Amino acid sequence: MKNPTLKDIISTATARLSKAGVDSPALSAQLLAEKVFGLDRLGLIMEMGRAVDIEAAARFEVLVQRRAAGEPVAYILGIKGFYGLDFKVGPGVLIPRPETEEMVEKVQDSFDRNAEFFFADFGTGSGILAVTVAVLFPSARGIALDLSPEAMTLARENAVQHGVADRVQFVRADFNKPVLAMESMDLIMANPPYLSEAELQEVSFEVSQFEPVSALVGGAVGDEDIRASVPLIAGALKKGGTVFMEIGYLQGRAARDIFESCAEFSGSVDVLADLSGHDRIVVAKKK
Ligand SMILES: C[S@@+](CC[C@H](N)C(=O)[O-])C[C@H]1O[C@@H](n2cnc3c(N)ncnc32)[C@H](O)[C@@H]1O
């Protein structure tokens, strides 16, 4: 019997993943094939007619089975792109989302490339915000906080990978406690857990079953970490310092009220929309 081609096994996998009801079945099958066969997107297209040996087909099949069970592609590949950089990711750490890239754009609009400044990243996860900002601003230094040991390990590895480990300190700590020195930061970036418990029931099972609840849910109505961290952020920022915080698309009004009720931010709070037009980032300047 003739060995199947790459095209054959990818279309069989796509049909199987569609039946399993996972997101983006065709793209998932292609990305898994790229990993197993060591090809990039163009290489995959060029090699579609290539006959696949039994051993490689079996390795591909193992990954397709994991994907069919709902495991996100990023965890299977162990990597996710963010702002043009590759970040290691794994179970226990949130998979970076494209909307978070918009915060980096806002930071780029706020500082000159060669500016010397201190920043903090509240809930660093895989380290995307701290590491990307350190890469983009070679004279900036930062501190990245997270409670999760898995996050600490991966974020440090990502900082080493991108050559910024000497400028970013990773500290396993609760960002809802006063761990930073008062008035020490020019910039604080935060992407706290902000889903409500009800919203967790509505997200796809690929998210709720595989990504850490501690990275997703911010208490019963989703705003616990926003409420708890804003006064600490106000204390840790220098006068004139800026905070960018990612929020849920329904939290614009509540988050604005929380920031406005903090005397240091009152009158200098804005809620920015993401590319889909949803409220997404609170920006506030300390008076
Ligand atoms: C929404 S994820 C953001 C991860 C990453 N910054 C990103 O944008 O992909 C929130 C992160 O905050 C961490 N976290 C949750 N509560 C925390 C707390 N009280 N103190 C420190 N880290 C916390 C979680 O472990 C998780 O890594």
The ligand as a Tripos MOL2 file, in Angstrom:
@<TRIPOS>MOLECULE
LIG
   27    29     1     0     0
SMALL
NO_CHARGES

@<TRIPOS>ATOM
      1 C1         -4.3850   37.2510   32.7460 C.3       1 LIG1
      2 S1         -2.8700   36.4770   33.2240 S.3       1 LIG1
      3 C2         -1.7260   37.5520   32.3750 C.3       1 LIG1
      4 C3         -0.4330   36.8780   32.0000 C.3       1 LIG1
      5 C4          0.4500   37.7160   31.0620 C.3       1 LIG1
      6 N1          0.7710   38.9980   31.6390 N.3       1 LIG1
      7 C5         -0.2440   37.8880   29.7350 C.2       1 LIG1
      8 O1         -0.6910   39.0120   29.4550 O.co2     1 LIG1
      9 O2         -0.3400   36.9010   28.9770 O.co2     1 LIG1
     10 C6         -2.7640   36.9530   34.9100 C.3       1 LIG1
     11 C7         -1.5040   36.5010   35.6310 C.3       1 LIG1
     12 O3         -1.5470   37.0310   36.9520 O.3       1 LIG1
     13 C8         -1.1130   36.0290   37.8680 C.3       1 LIG1
     14 N2         -1.7470   36.3630   39.1380 N.ar      1 LIG1
     15 C9         -3.0540   36.2280   39.4870 C.ar      1 LIG1
     16 N3         -3.2670   36.7260   40.7150 N.ar      1 LIG1
     17 C10        -2.0670   37.1900   41.1530 C.ar      1 LIG1
     18 C11        -1.6400   37.8370   42.3450 C.ar      1 LIG1
     19 N4         -2.4980   38.1300   43.3330 N.pl3     1 LIG1
     20 N5         -0.3360   38.1880   42.4600 N.ar      1 LIG1
     21 C12         0.5430   37.9000   41.4650 C.ar      1 LIG1
     22 N6          0.1960   37.2960   40.3100 N.ar      1 LIG1
     23 C13        -1.0930   36.9500   40.1580 C.ar      1 LIG1
     24 C14        -1.5300   34.7250   37.2440 C.3       1 LIG1
     25 O4         -0.7270   33.6700   37.7460 O.3       1 LIG1
     26 C15        -1.3370   35.0170   35.7600 C.3       1 LIG1
     27 O5         -0.0430   34.6510   35.3480 O.3       1 LIG1
@<TRIPOS>BOND
     1     1     2 1
     2     2     3 1
     3     2    10 1
     4     3     4 1
     5     4     5 1
     6     5     6 1
     7     5     7 1
     8     7     8 2
     9     7     9 1
    10    10    11 1
    11    11    12 1
    12    11    26 1
    13    12    13 1
    14    13    14 1
    15    13    24 1
    16    14    15 ar
    17    14    23 ar
    18    15    16 ar
    19    16    17 ar
    20    17    18 ar
    21    17    23 ar
    22    18    19 1
    23    18    20 ar
    24    20    21 ar
    25    21    22 ar
    26    22    23 ar
    27    24    25 1
    28    24    26 1
    29    26    27 1
@<TRIPOS>SUBSTRUCTURE
     1 LIG1         1 GROUP 0 **** ****
